[in-house]
């Protein structure tokens, strides 16, 4: 699918925004230390970075929520943080962008995940991670399930943003997938390859080509193997669709009706792929909430991904930017 007719485009975007999207997953902070390098350390063969400024952004599932908000829908974010200083920073950062923290649960034994990146001359020099990855307790999983059950009638879709930090457990997945299927609520999953076969019977799963290859057990070297992996995983998972993101090669949508659609990349320049997967799952899900088909939602999310990878660090696409980009595309 290469384009959307103008009439259909107007129909989708007239219904775009205002839907409640629940995001469940691993929330984290992305801390950036920005500076310059002018010499090598006398202590070790590493650059000395003179830090000029620092900033903090929402990462992981929290970045998915920020993407959903930028696109005009209302995110309900559900995740787990530590009862620590960075947990407080997480709540403050969410508040600063008007995202509610009522679904954010604090746990005494957990450290809030924070990834610190040192950037010099627009290049990442090093990344330092502080995190705990053990699974959340059964008691906390029950509290999360109860919270979601109390909100289930309000939501148009569920996004599961799994970064393998311990929030997405088999118990949570099985109960929530069954609940949403009963309610006929769209379930989109940005997966972690180690949990792959637990995402059975979801609406959409969006692995990158490396995650898909790992889950299937075969490296994707050409189009034939891509098709074998895509159809094989789709059948194993009994999902409605699978969108494999392929970096500079774009993305490929496998649908249960045996339709396969390739979308060439829309990126004009590639600076940083950080958070591109968040943009894809967010935009696709917002598109579905607005009444788009799977193919239409994939095309729209492909454009959004092409816009964010031209930025350094996690970035979001506003609804207005996206509509402008697509209008220009439709004119071509």
C-alpha positions as CSV (number, residue, x, y, z in Angstrom):
1,X,0.0,0.0,0.0
2,X,1.7,3.2,-1.2
3,X,-0.9,5.9,-0.4
4,X,-4.2,6.8,1.1
5,X,-6.9,8.6,-0.9
6,X,-7.5,12.1,0.2
7,X,-11.1,11.4,1.1
8,X,-10.1,8.4,3.3
9,X,-7.2,10.5,4.8
10,X,-9.7,13.1,5.9
11,X,-12.1,10.5,7.3
12,X,-9.4,8.9,9.5
13,X,-8.0,12.3,10.8
14,X,-11.5,13.7,11.5
15,X,-11.8,10.9,14.0
16,X,-8.2,11.0,15.2
17,X,-7.6,12.1,18.9
18,X,-9.5,12.1,22.1
19,X,-9.4,8.3,22.7
20,X,-8.1,6.8,25.9
21,X,-5.2,4.5,25.3
22,X,-3.8,2.4,28.2
23,X,-0.1,1.8,28.1
24,X,1.3,-1.0,30.3
25,X,5.0,-1.6,30.5
26,X,8.5,-0.7,31.7
27,X,8.7,3.0,32.5
28,X,12.2,4.6,32.6
29,X,14.0,7.9,32.5
30,X,16.4,8.9,29.8
31,X,19.1,11.2,31.2
32,X,21.3,13.1,28.8
33,X,24.6,14.8,29.6
34,X,25.6,17.1,26.8
35,X,29.2,18.3,26.2
36,X,32.3,18.6,24.1
37,X,35.5,16.5,23.8
38,X,38.8,18.3,23.4
39,X,41.3,15.8,24.9
40,X,41.9,12.2,25.8
41,X,42.1,11.2,29.5
42,X,45.7,10.7,30.9
43,X,44.2,8.0,33.1
44,X,42.9,5.8,30.3
45,X,42.5,5.9,26.5
46,X,39.0,7.5,26.8
47,X,37.7,10.9,25.8
48,X,37.2,13.6,28.5
49,X,33.8,15.1,28.1
50,X,33.2,18.6,29.4
51,X,29.6,18.6,30.4
52,X,27.8,21.8,29.4
53,X,24.1,20.9,30.1
54,X,21.9,18.0,31.2
55,X,18.4,17.0,30.5
56,X,15.9,14.2,31.3
57,X,13.2,12.7,29.1
58,X,10.6,10.0,29.5
59,X,11.8,6.6,28.2
60,X,10.4,3.1,27.6
61,X,6.6,2.8,28.2
62,X,6.6,6.4,29.5
63,X,7.8,7.6,26.1
64,X,5.1,5.6,24.4
65,X,2.6,7.5,26.6
66,X,4.2,10.8,25.6
67,X,3.9,9.8,21.9
68,X,0.2,9.0,22.4
69,X,-0.4,12.3,24.0
70,X,1.5,14.2,21.3
71,X,-0.8,12.5,18.7
72,X,-3.9,13.8,20.4
73,X,-5.1,10.8,22.4
74,X,-5.2,10.4,26.2
75,X,-2.6,8.0,27.6
76,X,-3.3,6.1,30.8
77,X,0.2,4.9,31.8
78,X,0.6,1.9,34.0
79,X,4.1,0.9,35.3
80,X,6.4,0.4,38.3
81,X,9.1,2.6,39.8
82,X,11.2,2.5,42.9
83,X,10.5,4.6,45.9
84,X,13.7,6.6,45.3
85,X,14.9,9.9,44.0
86,X,14.6,8.9,40.4
87,X,11.0,7.7,41.1
88,X,10.2,11.2,42.3
89,X,11.8,12.6,39.1
90,X,9.6,10.3,37.1
91,X,6.5,11.6,38.7
92,X,7.6,15.2,38.3
93,X,8.5,14.6,34.6
94,X,5.1,13.0,34.0
95,X,3.4,15.9,35.7
96,X,5.3,18.4,33.6
97,X,3.8,17.0,30.4
98,X,0.3,16.5,31.9
99,X,0.4,12.7,32.0
100,X,-1.3,11.3,35.1
101,X,0.8,9.0,37.4
102,X,-2.3,7.3,39.0
103,X,-1.3,4.1,37.3
104,X,2.4,4.3,38.5
105,X,3.1,1.9,41.4
106,X,6.0,2.4,43.7
107,X,7.9,-0.7,45.0
108,X,10.3,-0.6,48.0
109,X,12.7,-3.2,46.6
110,X,12.9,-1.8,43.1
111,X,15.3,0.8,41.6
112,X,13.7,3.2,39.1
113,X,15.2,2.5,35.7
114,X,17.4,5.4,34.4
115,X,19.6,5.3,31.3
116,X,22.3,8.0,31.3
117,X,23.7,8.9,27.9
118,X,26.8,11.1,27.5
119,X,26.6,13.1,24.2
120,X,29.5,14.9,22.7
121,X,29.5,16.7,19.3
122,X,26.1,15.1,18.6
123,X,27.5,11.6,19.1
124,X,26.8,9.2,22.0
125,X,30.0,8.5,23.8
126,X,28.8,6.1,26.5
127,X,25.6,4.9,28.1
128,X,25.2,3.9,31.8
129,X,22.2,2.0,33.0
130,X,20.8,1.8,36.6
131,X,18.0,-0.7,36.9
132,X,16.5,-3.8,38.5
133,X,15.1,-6.4,36.2
134,X,13.5,-9.0,38.6
135,X,9.8,-9.7,38.0
136,X,7.3,-7.7,40.1
137,X,5.6,-9.6,42.9
138,X,2.4,-11.5,42.5
139,X,0.7,-9.0,44.9
140,X,1.8,-6.0,42.8
141,X,0.7,-7.8,39.6
142,X,-2.8,-8.3,41.1
143,X,-2.9,-4.5,42.0
144,X,-2.1,-3.7,38.4
145,X,-4.7,-6.0,37.1
146,X,-7.3,-4.5,39.4
147,X,-6.4,-1.0,38.3
148,X,-6.8,-2.0,34.6
149,X,-10.1,-3.8,35.2
150,X,-11.4,-0.6,36.8
151,X,-10.5,1.4,33.6
152,X,-11.2,-1.2,30.9
153,X,-14.6,0.3,29.9
154,X,-13.0,3.7,29.2
155,X,-10.2,2.6,26.9
156,X,-10.1,2.2,23.1
157,X,-6.9,0.2,23.0
158,X,-4.1,-1.4,25.1
159,X,-0.4,-1.0,24.3
160,X,2.1,-3.4,26.0
161,X,5.6,-1.9,26.0
162,X,7.9,-4.6,27.1
163,X,11.6,-3.7,27.7
164,X,12.3,-6.8,29.8
165,X,12.6,-4.9,33.1
166,X,10.2,-7.2,35.1
167,X,6.8,-5.6,34.8
168,X,5.4,-7.7,32.0
169,X,4.9,-11.1,33.6
170,X,3.2,-14.3,32.2
171,X,0.4,-13.7,34.7
172,X,-0.2,-10.2,33.6
173,X,-0.1,-11.1,30.0
174,X,-2.5,-14.0,30.2
175,X,-5.1,-12.2,32.2
176,X,-5.0,-8.9,30.3
177,X,-5.0,-10.5,26.8
178,X,-8.0,-12.6,27.8
179,X,-9.8,-9.5,29.3
180,X,-9.2,-7.3,26.2
181,X,-10.2,-10.0,23.8
182,X,-13.5,-10.5,25.7
183,X,-14.1,-6.7,25.5
184,X,-12.9,-6.6,21.8
185,X,-10.2,-4.1,22.7
186,X,-7.2,-3.7,20.3
187,X,-3.9,-5.0,21.9
188,X,-0.7,-3.8,20.4
189,X,2.6,-5.2,21.7
190,X,6.2,-3.8,21.3
191,X,7.9,-7.0,22.3
192,X,11.0,-8.3,24.2
193,X,12.3,-11.3,22.3
194,X,12.6,-13.4,25.5
195,X,8.9,-13.2,26.1
196,X,7.9,-13.6,22.5
197,X,5.8,-16.7,22.7
198,X,3.7,-15.3,25.6
199,X,2.1,-12.7,23.3
200,X,-0.4,-15.2,21.9
201,X,-3.7,-13.9,20.3
202,X,-2.9,-10.2,20.4
203,X,-4.1,-7.8,17.7
204,X,-0.6,-6.6,16.6
205,X,3.0,-7.3,17.5
206,X,5.8,-5.0,16.3
207,X,9.2,-6.7,16.6
208,X,12.3,-5.3,14.8
209,X,14.0,-7.7,12.4
210,X,16.5,-8.8,15.0
211,X,13.9,-9.6,17.6
212,X,11.8,-11.5,15.0
213,X,14.9,-13.5,13.9
214,X,15.8,-14.3,17.5
215,X,12.3,-15.5,18.3
216,X,12.0,-17.6,15.2
217,X,15.6,-19.0,15.4
218,X,16.7,-17.9,12.0
219,X,18.7,-14.9,10.8
220,X,16.8,-12.8,8.3
221,X,19.3,-12.6,5.3
222,X,16.9,-12.1,2.4
223,X,13.2,-11.6,1.5
224,X,12.4,-15.3,1.4
225,X,13.6,-15.8,5.0
226,X,11.8,-12.6,6.1
227,X,8.6,-14.2,4.8
228,X,9.3,-17.5,6.5
229,X,9.9,-15.7,9.8
230,X,7.0,-13.4,9.5
231,X,4.4,-16.0,8.6
232,X,5.9,-18.6,11.0
233,X,5.7,-16.2,14.0
234,X,2.3,-14.9,13.1
235,X,0.9,-18.5,12.9
236,X,2.6,-19.5,16.2
237,X,1.2,-16.5,18.0
238,X,-2.2,-16.6,16.4
239,X,-2.0,-12.9,16.2
240,X,-4.1,-10.7,13.8
241,X,-1.0,-9.0,12.4
242,X,2.7,-8.6,12.7
243,X,4.7,-5.5,11.7
244,X,8.4,-6.2,11.4
245,X,10.4,-3.0,11.4
246,X,13.5,-3.3,9.2
247,X,15.6,-0.1,9.8
248,X,16.6,1.5,6.5
249,X,14.6,-1.1,4.6
250,X,11.3,0.2,6.1
251,X,8.7,-2.2,7.5
252,X,6.7,-5.2,6.5
253,X,3.1,-5.9,7.6
254,X,1.9,-9.6,7.8
255,X,-1.8,-10.0,8.2
256,X,-3.8,-13.1,9.2
257,X,-5.6,-13.0,5.8
258,X,-2.2,-13.8,4.2
259,X,-1.7,-10.3,3.0
260,X,1.9,-9.0,3.0
261,X,2.6,-5.4,2.5
262,X,6.1,-3.7,2.4
263,X,6.6,-0.1,3.3
264,X,9.8,1.6,2.2
265,X,11.4,3.9,4.8
266,X,10.3,7.5,4.7
267,X,13.4,8.8,6.6
268,X,15.2,11.6,4.9
269,X,18.1,11.3,7.3
270,X,19.0,9.0,10.2
271,X,20.5,10.5,13.3
272,X,19.2,8.2,16.1
273,X,16.8,5.2,16.1
274,X,16.2,5.6,19.9
275,X,12.5,5.4,20.6
276,X,11.5,4.7,17.0
277,X,9.7,1.5,18.0
278,X,7.7,3.6,20.6
279,X,6.6,5.9,17.8
280,X,5.6,3.0,15.5
281,X,3.4,1.2,18.1
282,X,1.9,4.5,19.4
283,X,1.0,5.8,15.9
284,X,-0.3,2.5,14.7
285,X,-2.6,2.2,17.8
286,X,-3.8,5.8,17.6
287,X,-4.6,5.1,13.9
288,X,-6.6,2.0,14.8
289,X,-8.5,4.0,17.4
290,X,-9.4,6.5,14.7
291,X,-10.8,3.8,12.5
292,X,-7.8,3.1,10.2
293,X,-7.3,-0.4,8.8
294,X,-4.1,-2.3,9.6
295,X,-2.5,-1.2,6.3
296,X,-3.5,2.4,6.7
297,X,-2.2,2.5,10.3
298,X,1.1,0.9,9.2
299,X,1.5,3.5,6.4
300,X,0.9,6.3,8.8
301,X,3.2,4.9,11.5
302,X,5.9,4.5,8.8
303,X,5.8,8.2,8.1
304,X,5.9,9.0,11.8
305,X,9.0,6.8,12.4
306,X,10.7,8.4,9.4
307,X,10.2,11.8,11.2
308,X,11.6,10.8,14.6
309,X,14.8,9.1,13.5
310,X,16.0,12.4,12.2
311,X,16.2,13.7,15.7
312,X,18.8,12.9,18.5
313,X,17.3,11.0,21.4
314,X,13.7,10.0,22.0
315,X,11.3,12.3,20.0
316,X,7.6,12.5,19.4
317,X,5.5,13.5,16.5
318,X,2.5,15.8,17.1
319,X,-0.7,15.2,15.3
320,X,-0.4,18.5,13.4
321,X,3.1,17.5,12.2
322,X,2.0,14.1,11.1
323,X,-1.0,15.4,9.1
324,X,1.2,18.0,7.4
325,X,3.7,15.3,6.5
326,X,1.0,13.1,5.1
327,X,-0.7,15.9,3.2
328,X,2.6,16.7,1.5
329,X,3.1,13.0,0.7
330,X,-0.4,12.8,-0.8
331,X,0.4,15.7,-3.1
332,X,3.5,13.9,-4.5
